[in-house]
Amino acid sequence: MPGPNKIYVHNPKLAKVMRPLGAHFRTGYSLSEREIAVCIITSKFHAAYPTNAHERAAKAAGLPPDTVEAILSGLPTSFSDKREQVVYEMATCPAPARWVAKGLYDRAVDALGHVGITDVITLMGFYSSVAMTLAFYDVPADAPGMAR
């Protein structure tokens, strides 16, 4: 079991709800959109293991390496795809505890709809929990998974 599952296994009730929630985020929208949000959140919490894993996943999903590096470093970047741009703005806005501008809200409704907005925000919350757990336990980027 990789990532936070190695820690969650010690709390079976939590593990029981986290697994299907995590599975929900593996489908439903493009890999690049998911990886943009996840890289922003995991790097914010300085969590080496998920940041390393999702840096690789973002590049494998087709995001340019310089864009991924900008995301991880907190540098501004932009996307030609409207949905990717909105996800990027949504993830960078509340991550440093800022207000959500009306213009961003309107663009998010237009690009993602309310179901998509709720999904992205919940994805960010889920990965905030994952990142904080792995950062607290100081799980290194190259940590092996636990044998099943």
Residue pairs with C-beta under 8 A, 6 or more apart in sequence:
1 9
1 145
1 146
1 148
2 53
2 145
2 146
3 49
3 50
3 53
3 130
3 134
3 145
4 18
4 50
4 130
4 133
4 134
5 15
5 19
5 145
5 146
6 139
6 143
6 145
6 146
7 133
7 134
7 137
7 139
8 14
8 15
8 18
8 133
9 15
9 146
18 126
18 129
21 126
22 126
22 130
25 34
25 119
25 123
25 126
26 34
28 119
29 83
29 116
29 119
30 61
30 83
30 84
31 57
31 60
31 61
31 62
32 58
32 61
32 62
32 63
32 81
32 84
33 83
33 84
33 87
33 120
34 61
34 123
35 54
35 57
35 58
35 61
35 63
36 58
36 63
36 71
36 79
36 84
36 87
36 88
36 91
37 87
37 88
37 90
37 91
37 120
37 123
37 124
37 127
38 50
38 54
38 57
38 58
38 123
38 127
39 51
39 54
39 55
39 58
39 68
39 71
39 72
40 71
40 88
40 91
40 92
40 95
40 124
41 91
41 95
41 124
41 127
41 128
41 131
42 50
42 51
42 54
42 127
42 130
42 131
43 51
43 71
43 72
43 73
43 74
44 74
44 95
44 96
44 128
44 131
45 128
45 131
45 132
45 135
46 135
47 130
47 131
47 132
47 134
47 135
47 139
48 134
48 135
48 139
48 140
48 141
49 134
49 139
49 140
49 141
49 143
50 127
50 130
50 131
50 134
51 72
51 131
51 141
52 141
52 142
53 141
55 68
55 72
58 68
58 71
59 65
59 68
67 77
67 79
69 75
70 76
70 77
71 77
71 88
77 88
78 85
78 88
79 85
79 88
82 107
82 111
83 111
83 112
85 111
86 104
86 107
86 108
86 111
86 112
87 112
87 120
89 104
89 107
89 108
90 100
90 104
90 108
90 117
90 120
90 121
90 124
91 120
91 124
93 99
93 100
93 101
93 104
94 100
94 121
94 124
95 124
108 116
108 117
108 120
109 117
112 119
112 120
